[in-house]
C-alpha cells in the first residue's frame, strides 16, 4: 500500500483531529516515560515555550511536549 505524500494531506483532514484524543495519547506516552523514572531523582525541571525538560540526577533528560493540558469546558475561558 502506497503512503500519501505530505502534499496530499488536505487541510480539512487536519481539522478533523480530536484534541482530546491527542491529549489522551500524550498522557499515555508521558505516563510511559514517567514509569521509567521510578527510583531516580529529579535534579531540575525547566519549563520552556514548547516543552518541559526534566533532568535526572544521573544526567538523563526527558522531554515533554504538546497536548499536556486539560480541555476547556464549553463556555469557559
Order of alpha helices (4+ residues) and beta strands (2+ residues): alpha-alpha-beta-beta-beta
